[in-house]
Amino acid sequence: MVACYTIGKTGTPIANDLTRVGSKYPESYLRGWLREPQEQKPGAHMPKIQMNESDARALAAYLASLK
């Protein structure tokens, strides 16, 4: 699996640092971004990740907690 983002000092700094992403976006936006990134931001380089709704909710909750 390729990782593009960083959280703290972990990850690959190709894309944005997600260390404080929960301070910028609500959980509902992050869940939408994970499920349908092109709908959230047309032209984004983020690929659509194949994950079920339960995993998307869990990951969005984690990202929303990063403040």
C-alpha positions as CSV (number, residue, x, y, z in Angstrom):
1,M,0.0,0.0,0.0
2,V,1.3,3.5,-0.9
3,A,0.9,6.2,1.7
4,C,0.8,9.8,0.6
5,Y,0.0,11.6,3.8
6,T,1.8,12.2,7.1
7,I,0.5,12.2,10.6
8,G,3.2,13.6,12.9
9,K,6.5,12.1,11.7
10,T,4.9,9.0,10.2
11,G,4.1,8.6,6.5
12,T,5.3,9.9,3.2
13,P,5.1,13.7,2.7
14,I,3.7,13.6,-0.8
15,A,0.4,15.1,0.1
16,N,-0.9,17.2,3.1
17,D,0.1,16.6,6.7
18,L,-3.0,15.3,8.5
19,T,-1.7,15.9,12.0
20,R,-4.5,18.4,12.8
21,V,-7.0,17.6,10.1
22,G,-9.8,17.3,12.6
23,S,-9.4,21.0,13.4
24,K,-10.1,21.9,9.8
25,Y,-12.9,19.5,8.8
26,P,-15.8,17.8,10.4
27,E,-16.1,14.0,10.5
28,S,-18.9,14.0,8.0
29,Y,-16.7,15.8,5.4
30,L,-13.8,13.5,6.1
31,R,-16.1,10.4,5.6
32,G,-17.3,11.9,2.3
33,W,-13.7,12.6,1.2
34,L,-12.7,9.0,1.9
35,R,-15.7,7.5,0.1
36,E,-16.0,10.0,-2.9
37,P,-13.0,12.4,-3.0
38,Q,-14.0,13.7,-6.5
39,E,-17.4,14.7,-5.2
40,Q,-15.9,16.6,-2.4
41,K,-13.3,18.4,-4.5
42,P,-13.4,17.8,-8.3
43,G,-10.0,17.5,-9.8
44,A,-8.4,16.3,-6.6
45,H,-5.5,13.8,-6.9
46,M,-6.9,11.6,-4.2
47,P,-8.0,8.3,-5.6
48,K,-11.2,6.6,-4.6
49,I,-10.4,4.1,-1.9
50,Q,-12.3,0.9,-1.8
51,M,-13.6,0.5,1.7
52,N,-16.9,-0.3,3.3
53,E,-19.0,2.2,5.2
54,S,-18.0,0.9,8.6
55,D,-14.3,1.3,7.8
56,A,-14.9,4.8,6.3
57,R,-16.8,5.8,9.5
58,A,-14.0,4.5,11.7
59,L,-11.2,6.2,9.7
60,A,-13.2,9.4,9.5
61,A,-13.7,9.4,13.3
62,Y,-10.0,8.9,13.8
63,L,-9.0,11.7,11.4
64,A,-11.6,14.0,13.1
65,S,-9.9,13.3,16.4
66,L,-6.6,14.7,15.2
67,K,-6.7,18.2,16.5
